[in-house]
């Protein structure tokens, strides 16, 4: 019985490596054999107030480990971030003062807490309970207690810079860290359990250029992230699903097949219309879309209504576009919190004007409950 349990654990915990290999084409310092839960960490520099899409990719990798029973650590470089950044890039990152590093650290910690909290609820809703919560640490907490002499005597004596000088991007830093861990274990006569290094691909522009803070083209984890995904070429959709979702590869393949079937049966034109309509109705915002695309997608849809107005009380407006039949129905729907204008909760005293229309002041979305939508086009 014990042998079968161990075999199950080995398969279970090692499966994450196979998953990462299929999703990210990861590179490892050597073959990894995870026979039991282990600890995985990645670092985040507090050189800006927000994480960016490149950070999100490493967070997704951490989540792959977390959902299979491993302890994950998000390490904020509060100490190393205060030093600045080495050259070798197009531009060198400026050193920040203590207050800026502190503010950035607090902001990034808040983002990480929210991301991992959302991931926990997402996984729970899909039957994947996370056993071990993420640990968010700041290396300033221990480095600020260490003097220069202590650092040189303890760390400097064991560290070797050969790999860092000859490494590519972070690879040299990783292999140097692994060597440092090995030397610590040998000196302290601890179990010489191997440490591993894993790298995942960079998120790049269509021309192959890295997205990043130093490059000046970072895609921050705010509204610009949604625009980044929307503007990504169709050819990148499968890769983005593999990178930035927790969907099983098999489910991603089914999604891609459905997309391709839509394109095959109805053509690229209709497939594009379906994507635009889905974005308008179901995404949190559709302001990045173009007027022509929206007009074309809804041109023959019963969900489209047309109107010309100067200003109108909300109840009259909702009745006129056909979303609800009477003022009492509008009042009840607003009271229950089920009426939305452009995905914002409506109020009974609201007056609808041309300014409420978005996309060149041409469209307004009425949502009644969770499944009834009306896109209203302003007639010029």
C-alpha positions in Angstrom: 0.0 0.0 0.0 2.8 2.4 0.9 4.6 1.8 -2.4 1.4 2.5 -4.4 0.9 5.8 -2.5 4.4 6.9 -3.2 4.1 6.0 -6.8 0.9 8.1 -6.9 2.5 11.0 -5.3 5.5 10.8 -7.7 3.2 10.8 -10.7 1.0 13.6 -9.2 3.8 16.0 -8.3 5.9 15.3 -11.4 2.9 15.9 -13.7 3.3 19.7 -13.2 6.7 19.5 -14.9 5.1 17.8 -17.9 2.4 20.4 -17.9 4.8 23.2 -17.9 6.9 21.7 -20.6 3.8 21.4 -22.9 2.6 24.9 -22.0 5.7 27.0 -21.7 8.5 24.9 -23.2 10.4 25.4 -20.0 14.2 25.0 -19.6 15.5 23.2 -16.5 19.0 23.1 -15.1 18.7 19.3 -15.0 16.0 16.7 -15.0 13.6 17.3 -12.2 12.1 14.4 -10.2 9.4 15.7 -7.8 8.5 12.7 -5.7 6.9 14.8 -3.0 5.7 18.4 -2.5 8.5 20.9 -2.6 8.9 24.7 -2.5 9.0 26.9 -5.6 9.8 30.6 -5.6 10.1 33.4 -8.1 11.1 37.0 -7.6 9.6 40.4 -8.4 11.5 43.6 -8.5 9.7 46.6 -7.0 11.0 49.0 -9.6 7.4 50.0 -10.6 4.1 50.3 -8.9 2.5 47.5 -10.9 3.4 44.1 -12.1 3.3 43.5 -15.9 2.3 40.8 -18.3 5.8 39.2 -18.1 5.3 38.8 -14.4 1.9 37.3 -15.0 3.5 34.5 -16.9 5.7 33.5 -14.0 2.7 33.8 -11.7 0.8 31.4 -13.9 3.8 29.0 -13.6 3.6 29.3 -9.8 -0.1 28.6 -9.9 0.6 25.4 -11.9 2.8 24.2 -9.0 0.4 25.5 -6.3 -2.6 23.6 -7.7 -0.7 20.4 -7.5 0.2 20.6 -3.9 3.5 22.5 -3.8 4.4 25.5 -1.6 4.9 28.6 -3.7 6.7 31.8 -2.6 6.5 35.2 -4.3 9.7 37.0 -3.3 9.8 40.8 -3.5 13.3 42.2 -4.1 13.0 45.1 -1.7 16.7 45.0 -1.0 18.0 44.2 -4.5 15.4 46.7 -6.0 17.0 49.5 -4.0 20.4 48.9 -5.8 19.2 49.6 -9.3 19.8 47.4 -12.3 22.9 46.3 -14.2 23.5 47.5 -17.7 23.4 45.3 -20.8 19.9 46.4 -21.9 18.9 49.2 -24.1 18.4 51.4 -21.1 19.7 51.1 -17.5 17.1 51.2 -14.8 17.5 54.1 -12.4 18.0 53.4 -8.7 15.0 54.3 -6.6 14.9 56.0 -3.2 13.6 54.1 -0.1 10.2 55.6 -0.1 9.6 54.7 -3.8 10.8 51.2 -3.2 8.5 50.9 -0.2 5.5 52.2 -2.0 6.1 50.0 -5.0 6.6 47.0 -2.7 3.3 47.6 -1.0 1.5 48.0 -4.3 2.9 44.8 -5.7 2.1 42.8 -2.6 -1.5 44.0 -2.9 -1.6 42.9 -6.5 -0.1 39.5 -5.6 -2.6 39.0 -2.8 -5.5 39.8 -5.1 -4.2 37.6 -7.9 -3.7 34.5 -5.7 -7.0 35.1 -3.9 -8.8 35.2 -7.2 -7.0 32.1 -8.3 -8.0 30.3 -5.2 -11.7 31.1 -5.8 -11.3 30.2 -9.5 -9.8 26.9 -8.7 -12.4 26.1 -5.9 -15.3 26.8 -8.3 -13.7 24.2 -10.6 -13.1 21.5 -8.0 -9.4 22.3 -7.5 -8.9 23.3 -3.9 -5.5 24.9 -3.1 -4.0 23.4 0.1 -1.1 25.7 0.7 -1.5 29.4 0.4 1.1 31.5 -1.3 3.8 33.0 1.0 4.8 36.6 0.0 8.2 37.6 1.3 10.4 40.6 1.0 14.2 40.1 1.0 14.7 43.5 2.6 13.4 41.9 5.8 16.6 39.9 6.2 19.2 41.8 4.1 18.7 45.0 6.1 19.8 43.1 9.2 23.0 42.0 7.6 26.2 44.1 7.5 28.5 44.2 4.5 31.1 42.2 6.4 28.6 39.5 7.3 27.4 39.3 3.6 31.0 39.1 2.2 32.1 36.6 4.9 29.0 34.4 4.6 27.7 34.7 1.1 30.7 36.1 -0.8 33.0 33.4 0.4 30.8 30.7 -1.2 29.4 32.5 -4.3 31.1 32.1 -7.7 30.5 34.6 -10.5 31.8 32.5 -13.4 28.3 31.4 -14.4 26.8 34.9 -14.0 29.5 36.4 -16.3 29.0 33.8 -18.9 25.3 33.4 -18.5 22.4 34.4 -20.8 19.7 36.7 -19.2 18.9 35.1 -15.8 20.4 31.7 -16.5 23.8 32.6 -15.0 22.1 34.0 -11.9 20.1 30.8 -11.4 23.1 28.4 -11.8 25.1 30.6 -9.4 22.3 30.4 -6.9 22.1 26.6 -7.2 25.9 26.4 -6.6 25.6 28.6 -3.5 22.8 26.4 -2.1 25.0 23.3 -2.7 28.0 24.9 -0.9 25.8 25.9 2.1 24.4 22.4 2.4 27.9 20.9 2.3 29.3 23.3 4.9 26.4 22.9 7.3 26.2 19.2 6.8 22.6 19.4 5.8 20.7 17.0 3.5 22.1 17.7 0.1 18.7 17.6 -1.5 19.1 19.1 -5.0 17.8 22.5 -5.9 16.5 23.1 -9.4 16.3 26.1 -11.7 13.5 26.6 -14.2 13.1 29.3 -16.9 10.1 30.1 -19.0 9.9 32.0 -22.3 9.8 35.7 -22.4 6.6 37.4 -23.5 7.5 39.3 -26.6 6.1 41.6 -29.2 5.2 40.3 -32.7 8.7 41.4 -33.8 10.3 39.3 -31.0 11.2 42.3 -28.7 10.8 41.7 -24.9 8.0 43.4 -23.0 9.5 45.1 -20.0 9.9 48.2 -17.8 13.4 48.9 -19.0 12.3 48.6 -22.6 9.5 51.1 -22.0 6.8 48.9 -23.5 5.5 47.1 -20.4 1.9 45.9 -20.4 0.8 46.6 -16.9 -1.7 44.4 -15.0 -4.5 47.0 -15.4 -6.9 47.9 -18.2 -4.1 47.9 -20.8 -3.8 44.1 -20.2 -7.3 43.6 -21.7 -6.3 45.7 -24.7 -3.1 43.6 -25.1 -5.1 40.4 -25.4 -7.7 41.9 -27.7 -5.1 43.2 -30.1 -3.1 40.0 -30.2 -3.1 38.3 -33.6 -5.4 35.3 -34.1 -2.3 33.1 -34.6 -1.3 33.8 -31.0 -4.6 32.8 -29.4 -3.7 29.2 -28.5 -0.3 30.2 -27.0 -2.0 32.9 -24.9 -4.6 30.4 -23.6 -1.7 28.0 -22.7 0.3 30.8 -21.0 -2.3 32.8 -19.2 -5.1 30.3 -18.2 -5.3 27.3 -15.9 -7.5 25.5 -18.5 -6.2 21.9 -19.2 -4.4 21.6 -22.5 -7.2 19.2 -23.8 -9.9 21.9 -23.1 -7.8 24.6 -24.9 -7.5 22.3 -27.9 -11.3 21.9 -27.9 -11.7 25.7 -27.7 -9.4 26.2 -30.6 -11.2 23.5 -32.6 -14.5 25.3 -32.0 -12.9 28.6 -33.1 -11.5 26.9 -36.2 -14.8 25.2 -37.0 -16.6 28.6 -36.8 -14.0 29.9 -39.2 -14.2 26.9 -41.5 -18.0 26.8 -41.6 -18.8 30.5 -41.6 -15.5 32.1 -42.7 -13.0 34.4 -41.1 -15.5 37.3 -41.4 -18.2 35.6 -39.3 -15.6 34.2 -36.8 -14.4 37.8 -36.2 -18.0 39.0 -35.8 -18.6 36.3 -33.1 -15.5 37.4 -31.2 -16.6 41.1 -31.3 -20.1 40.3 -30.1 -18.8 38.1 -27.3 -16.4 40.9 -26.2 -19.3 43.5 -26.1 -21.7 41.3 -24.2 -19.5 39.4 -21.8 -16.2 41.2 -21.2 -15.9 43.9 -18.5 -15.2 46.6 -21.1 -15.4 47.0 -24.9 -14.1 50.5 -25.3 -11.1 49.3 -27.2 -13.2 48.0 -30.1 -13.9 50.1 -33.2 -17.2 51.4 -34.3 -17.2 49.6 -37.7 -16.5 46.2 -36.1 -19.3 46.6 -33.5 -21.8 47.9 -36.1 -21.0 45.0 -38.4 -21.2 42.3 -35.7 -24.7 43.5 -34.5 -26.1 44.7 -37.8 -28.6 41.8 -38.2 -29.0 41.0 -34.5 -32.2 41.4 -32.5 -30.0 42.7 -29.7 -29.4 46.0 -31.6 -31.7 49.0 -31.1 -31.4 52.5 -32.6 -32.3 55.8 -31.0 -31.8 59.5 -31.2 -32.2 61.6 -28.1 -31.0 64.7 -26.3 -31.7 63.4 -22.8 -34.2 61.0 -21.4 -35.1 59.6 -17.9 -33.7 56.0 -17.6 -37.2 54.4 -17.2 -38.4 56.0 -20.5 -35.1 55.0 -22.2 -35.3 51.4 -21.1 -38.9 51.1 -22.3 -38.2 52.7 -25.6 -35.3 50.4 -26.5 -37.4 47.4 -25.6 -35.4 46.1 -22.6 -38.3 46.2 -20.1 -42.1 46.8 -20.6 -43.0 49.4 -17.9 -41.7 51.9 -15.4 -42.6 49.6 -12.6 -40.5 46.8 -14.1 -37.6 49.2 -14.5 -38.0 50.3 -10.9 -38.1 46.7 -9.6 -35.0 45.7 -11.7 -33.0 48.7 -10.4 -34.0 48.0 -6.8 -32.8 44.4 -7.2 -29.5 45.6 -8.6 -30.1 43.9 -12.0 -30.1 46.8 -14.4 -26.8 48.0 -15.9 -25.8 50.7 -18.3 -22.4 50.0 -19.9 -21.8 47.4 -17.2 -22.3 49.9 -14.4 -25.3 49.6 -12.0 -28.2 51.9 -13.0 -30.1 54.2 -10.6 -33.7 55.3 -10.9 -32.8 59.0 -11.0 -30.4 58.5 -13.8 -30.8 60.6 -17.0 -29.4 59.1 -20.2 -27.7 61.6 -22.5 -25.4 61.4 -25.6 -22.4 61.4 -23.2 -23.4 58.0 -21.9 -22.7 56.5 -25.3 -19.2 55.2 -25.9 -17.1 54.3 -29.0 -17.3 57.8 -30.6 -20.5 58.4 -28.6 -22.3 55.8 -30.7 -23.0 52.8 -28.5 -24.6 52.1 -25.1 -25.1 48.6 -23.6 -28.1 47.8 -21.5 -27.9 44.6 -19.4 -31.0 43.2 -17.7 -30.2 40.4 -15.3 -27.4 38.0 -16.3 -28.5 37.1 -19.8 -30.6 39.8 -21.5 -28.7 42.4 -23.4 -29.5 45.3 -25.7 -26.9 47.3 -27.6 -28.2 50.7 -28.4 -26.8 52.7 -31.3 -27.1 56.5 -31.4 -28.5 57.7 -34.7 -26.7 60.7 -36.1 
